């Protein structure tokens, strides 16, 4: 059962819902002002007191940095006001995290983890009165840093987490043993959520969510990890050896996996936007500004760089992608009944990280040699030290963190297949945009979107049939279906935004580019097999295929 007005409804019903798409978000003006003030305080610290070049150079946060973030309220953005927090909703928290990420992707990432998936956000709202709720509230009031340890050494999303929770011999609580890898905020967290497999009791095995006090002597930060980008982000391999947690600090559900419960799964989806989409939008905004400034100061053979066709197209495409990211995020987090927009949040994660990658790549190409040169090298020769190479590295990390991008598209398609209703009636008539609400070109884009939506349920059925025998061996159609779904959502989000603010040119630029991508995706879906990729891969793995020269 889907909620009326969500984009998932439009995809499965095969028709647009223009009135629902264009229902204005109910924004809390007082909360907006609190968020603006929080962003100002945070940026003042980052611009005047923080040595972000040292963070990038050394790959770590200097002493006192986290306390300074605490002092400007960065760790209590969404916390209740009676706990000293700002009580912000998800969209306003997103805006503050994005602001921080314009200065440092690592800082934005850190704040996104804490304010998105920390135990004060992911667990507190569903906990009954009791010792665990009291513990988390006390730590929030004390300014804790939190995160979530889910990734096992074998990878993320395992059905059975490798950290085990077994009943203590004295009958008092559980003992945790095992290892977690790639855990953001792990080295600096006060309370950390840990996914575990409960063994040894009457209901075992089952998945549990344990809240761990990191001061426990059995909790250890074994290795602090360094990544391709977001340098300075606290991230580590953690071990738990005989860590004791009381019964009340282990959350389970009577049947199933607590990670799959609606509230927790919704928190994870929101967290992905704070952790990945907010820094992605920040990086894209920076690149748009840098590309404009670079173009304004460059001349070739006496002509301004902005007089060239390809330069103009680059700037326009960058601006259109930023517009896409803004529109999708607003729909996913700020629209009416945001708790119902789980599917939109799932789509928006990859919309933002992929659009960011396009913007970064275009900007690097536009800047040529300056794009490839490091900020340190530019500074040494007296040039403007635009950190383009840092943006390139950071943007690539965002497409992998929290789950690789192509698997997120496969998960989107799997969600569509799970919710489809085969044999439904033909789409009912729909309400179109009012006269003058969209420009003629954008009205054409709306009509094209309507046609694609009408065909989409049949596409879902075709993919369901193609992958039914062996989903693991037939992931490619799922990948294409997931990408088609997000292109359709992005187009709908941008068209709906145009109805609010009248921005027609950027809407047209986005929709034109999206339709080109959709034509390519559709053509590939019509011929999902293509070359013998399986045979080539099998030969390579067997050692008999072509190999690179030593």
N, C-alpha and C positions, 0 to 999 in steps of 0.2 A: 504494500500500500504506500503510495507516494502522497506528499502533501501538495494540495493545489497551489499552483503558482511557482513551483520550483522548476528549474530548467530540466531536471530529470523527467518531470511530467511531460514537458514539451517534446523531449526526445522519444519517449516511449509512446506518446499519443500521436506523434507525427504532425504537430501543428504548433504555431506560435501562440503565446498568450500575452499579447501586447499590453493590455491593461495591467496585468500583474507585473510584467517586466518593467513597466514605467511607473509603478507606484513609488512615490518618493520615500526615501528612508526617513525614519523618525529619529532624528539626531538630537541628542541631549546637549543643548547649548552650553549649559554649565559645565558638563563633562568635557566638551570641546575646549573650553577656556582653561580648564585644569590641565588638559593634555598639552595645550600650547605652552602653558607656563612651565610644565615639566620638560618639554623639549627645549625650551629656551635655557633653563638651568643646566640641562645636560650638555647642550652645545657650548655654553659659556665655559664649562669645565674642560670639555674636550679641545676647545679652541685656544684657551688661555693657560691652563694649568697642566694639561696632559702632554707628555712627549710621545706622540703617536709615531714619530719616525723611529724612536727607540723601540717601541713595541714591534714595528715591522722589522727592524734590523735584528733585534735580539730574539724575536719569537716568543716573548713572554711579557706579562704585565708587570710593571715595576712595583716595588713595595709602596703600599698606601693607595694604589689605584682603585682597588675594590672598595676600600673604605670611602674614598671620594665619591664613587658611584652610589654607594649607600647614602651618603650625606645629601646628595641631590635627589634622593627618592627613586632611583632607577630600579630598585628591587621590590617596590611596593606599588607598582603602577595600577594593577588590578585588584589589589587587596582592599578589603573593606575599610571604610574610613575610621571605624572604631578600633582598628588595629594599626592606625597610622598611615594607611594607604590612601590612594587617590580614588579608588572605586571606579576605575575606568572600564568601559566595555572593550570588547576585542578590537574593534576598529580603531578606537582612540589609542589603545596600547600599540597597535600596529603602527600608527603614525609616529609615535615617540620612538619606537625601535627603528623605524626607517630613518628618522632624523639622525639618530646615533650612527647608523651604518653609512651615512653620507661621509662621515669622518673616518670610520674604521669598521670594516666588515666584521672583524673579530669582536668588537664591542657590541655591535648589533646582534651578532649570532649569540653571544653570551646572554644578553638580555632577553633575546627571543626564547632561548631554552628555559631560563628561569621563569619568565612571565608567561610562557606557553605550556610547558609540560612539567614544571616543578610541582612538587606534591601539594603546594598551596593552591594550585590552579586545577590540577587534574584529579585530585582525590578529595580535597576539602569539601567541595560542593555536594558530594554524595555521602559523606560520612555522617552517621548518626551521632547524637551526643554521646560522649565517652572519652576515654583517655587518649586515643589517637587524635581525635579532633582537637582536644585541648592542647596536646603536644604541638601540633602543627600551628595552631593559632598563636601559641606562646612564641614559637620560633619566628613566625611572620612578624610579630610585634618587635622582636629583637633584631630584625633585619637579616634573616638568614638568606643564604644562596642555596638554590636547589637545582635539581635536574632529574633525569631518569636514565637508569642503566638497563637497557634492553638488549643491546647487541652482544651476541655471544662470539667467541673466537671463530666459530664456524660460519658466522653470518647473522643477519638480522631476520627477525620474524619467524624463528623456529617455532614449531608447534609446542615443543617441550623445551623450555629454557634450560641451559646447562647448569646454572646455579640451583642447588637443591636446598630445600627446607625440610628438615626432619625433626620430629618431636624431640625435645630435650629429655635426657634420661631422668631428670628430676621432675619431669612433668610440667615445668614452668616455661612455656613458650616453645620457640623453634630455634634450631641451629642452622645457619646458612653457610654453605661451602661452595666455592666455584670461582669463576673468572668472567669478567666482562671486558669488552674491548671497544675502543673508539667512543668513550663516554665523555661527552662535552659537559663541562662544569664539574666533572668528577673530582679533580684535584682540589677544588675550592668549595665544594658543597658542604653544608652543615647537615641537612637531611637529604637523603637520596632515595628515590624510588628504585626498586630493583625487581625485575620480573624473575620469578622462581618456579621451579617444579616442586610441588609438595609431595613428599614420599613418606611412607611409614606410618600413616594414620589410617583411620577407618575409611576415609573418603579418597585416599590416594589411588592413583596419581591424579593431580589436578594442578592447574596453573594458579599461581597467586601473585599478588603485588605486595611486596614487603617494603616498609619504610625503615630505613637504616640510619642510625646516628653514626656519622663517620668518625666520631671520637672513639668508637669501639676498638679495642686493641687488635681485633682480628681483621679490621678493614685496612687495606693497604693500597696506596698508589704505587704501583710497581714501576711503570714507565710513563713519563709524560711524552706525548706523541707530537710530531711535527708534520704538518700537511703541506700540500702544494700551495694552498692559499690560506686566507683568514689567519695569518700568522699572529700569534699572541693568544689565540683561543685556548683556554685551559681544557685539555683533552687528554685522556689517559687510558692505560690498561689497569684495571682494578682487580684485586683478589680479595675474596672473603673467606676467612678460615676460622670456623667456629664462632662466627658472629651471632650473638644472641638477640632475638627479638621477642617481645611478649606476644601472647596470642592476639591481642588487640591490634598489633602492628602488622598483621598479615591479613590482607584483604582477599577474600575469595567469593565466589558466587556459587549457589547451590548446584547449578548445572552449567557447564561450558567454561569459557575463558573470560575473566574479567576485562581483558584487553578489548574484547568484542562488545562489551556493553555500550549502549548508545551514548551515555554521558562521557565515558572515558575515550571511546573512539572519536567522538566529536572534539574533545580536547586535543587529541593527537592531530586531527585535521587542522584545527586552529593553530596549533603549535607549528605545524609545517609552514604555514603562511608567515608566522612571526620569525621563524628561524631562517627560512629560505626566501620567501617572496619579498619580505620587507628589505633585507639587504640587496636582493636582486633589483628591486625598484630604485633603491638608493644609488646603486652602481649605474643603472641606466640613466637616471637623472644627471649624475655627474658626467657621464659620457656625452649626453646631449649638450650639456653646458660647455664641456671641453671642445666638442666638435664645432659648436657655434663660435666660440672664442678663437679657435685655431683658424677657422675659415675667415673670420673678420680681419685677422692680422696678416694673412698670407696673400701674396701676389705672384703671378706667373706671367712673364713676358709683359709686364705692365698692366695686366688684367687681374682684378680681384678673384680669388679662388671661388667666391660665391657666385661668379658669373657663369661658371661651367655647369652644364646640365647634370653630370653625374654627381657633382658636389651637392647641388640642390636636391637631387633625389635622395642622397644619403641623409641629409639633414631632415628631410620630410619623413623618410622611413623611420629614422630614430625617434622623431616626435610622435609618429603614429604608434610605435611600439610602446612608448611610455604611456600614451593615452590608453592603449589596450590594457596595460598592467593596472593603471589606476581604476579603470572601469570595472574590470573583473574583480579586483579586490573590494571595491565599494559594494558591489552586488553581493559578494560572498560573506562579507562581515558586517556591513552597515544597513543592509536592506531590511524590510519588514520580516519579523520572525527569523532572525539569523540562525537560530538553533535548528531550523528546518533545512538549511542550505548546506548540508553535509557534502552533497555531490558537487556543488559549485566550488566549495573549498578544495575538494580533491582535484578538480580540474585546474583551479587557479594556481596551484603550486607549480605545475609544469608550464602553464601559460607564462608565468612571470620569469621562471628560470630560463626558459628557452628564448623568450623575447629579450631578456637581458643579454644572453649570449649573442644574439643577432646584433644588438646595439653595440656591444663591446667590439665585436669583430669588424663591423663597419667603421667604427671610430678609429680603431687601430690602423685599418687600411687607409683611411682618409689622412691620418697623421703621418703615414709612411715611416721614415726613419725615426721621427720623434715618438711614434707609437711603440716601436720596439725598444727604444732606449730607456734604461731605468731612470727613475726620478733622481737617484744618487748621481748618475752620470750627467744628467742635465744640470743639476745644481752645481756640480764641479766645474762645468764650462760656462756657468752664468746664464743658462737658458731657463725658461719657465719650467719648474719641476713637476709637470703633470704626471701623476703616477699611473700611467696607462697600463704598464705591464702588471702592476699590482691588481688593477681591476680585472685584467684578463685571467689571472690566476684565481682570484676570489670568485669570479663568475663561474669558473669551471667547477670549483668545489661545491657550489650551491646546487649544481645539477646532480650531484652524487650523494651529498649528505642526507641522512634520513631515509635512504632508499634511492637507488639509481633511477634516473628519469625514465628509461624505457620500461622498467618494471612498473612504475607508477601508471604509465599508459595501459599496460596489460591489466593492472588492477582495476582501472576505470572500466575497461571493456568487460571484465569479469563481473563487475557490479551491475552493468547493464544487462548482461545475460541472466543474472540471478533474479532480476526484477521484471523481466519481460513477461508479457501475457500473450502467448501465441493465439492467433486467430481472432484478434480484436477487430472491431468494426472500423470502417473507413473514418478518417479524421473528420470531426465536426467542423462546421464553418467557424471562422475566427474573425476577430475584429482587427482591422488594419489601422496603421497610423492615420491620424487626421490630416486633412489637406493642409499643406504647409508645415507639418511637423518635421518632415524630412525633406531634404533637397531632392530634385528629380533623380540624381544619380544614387542617392542613398535609399530612395524609395525602390529603385531597381534592385539594390542590394538586399533590401528587405524581402522583395518578391523572390529573389534567388534563394535566400535563406529559407523561405517558406517552402519552396520546391524541394530543397534538400531535406528539410525536416519531414516532409510527406513521404520521402523515399527511405528515411532512416530506419523505421521499424522493420522493413523488409531486409535491409542490410544487416540488422542485428540478427534476424532469423537465419540469414545465409551464413553468417559467421558462426552462429551457434551450431548449425549443422556441420560446418567444416571442421570444427574443433572437437566435436562430441566424442570421437573415438579416442583421441589422445591429446589433451590440452597441452601437455609439456612439449610434444613434438610439433604442435601447431600453434606456436605463440605468435607468429608473424601476423596472421589475420587479426588477432586480438590487439596487437600493437597498433595496427592501422586503424582499427575501429576506435580505440581510445584516443588516437590523435585526431581523427575526424570529429569526435564528440567535443574535444576541447576547442577546435577551430570554430565549430558551430556556436559554442557558448561564447567564445571571444567576440564573434561577430554580433551576436545578440546583445552582449554587454555594451559594446561600443555604440550600437544603434540606439539602445535604450538611454545611454548617457547623452547622446545628441538630442534626444527629445527633451531632456532636462535643461541643458545649457546652450543648445543651438550650435554647437561646434560641428560643422558639416564637412569642412575640408579634411581634417584629420580622420574623421569617420570614413570618408570616401577612400582615403589613402590606405587605411587599415583594411577595409572590406575588400578592396581590389587585390591587395597582397594575400589576404586570407583565402580568397576564392582561387587564386593561382595555386596555393598550397593544397587546397581541397581537391582541385582537379588532379593534381599529382597523386595524392593519397588514394583517391577513388580509382584511378587507373591502376595503381599497384594492387589494390584490393581485388580488382577484377581479374588479376593474374598473380595470385599470391605465391605460386610456386616459383616461377622464374627459373633462373639457372639452378644447377644441382648443388646448392650450398651444402646440403647434408653430406653428399659424397665427397666434396672437396674437404670439408672439415674432418670427416672420418679418415681420409687419406693423410691429412696433416697430423692428426693425433696418432695414427699408426706409424708415422715416420716415413711414409712412402710418397708424400706429396711434395710439391716444390717448397724449398726452404731457402731463406736468405743466405747469402754468402757469409762465411765466417769473417 
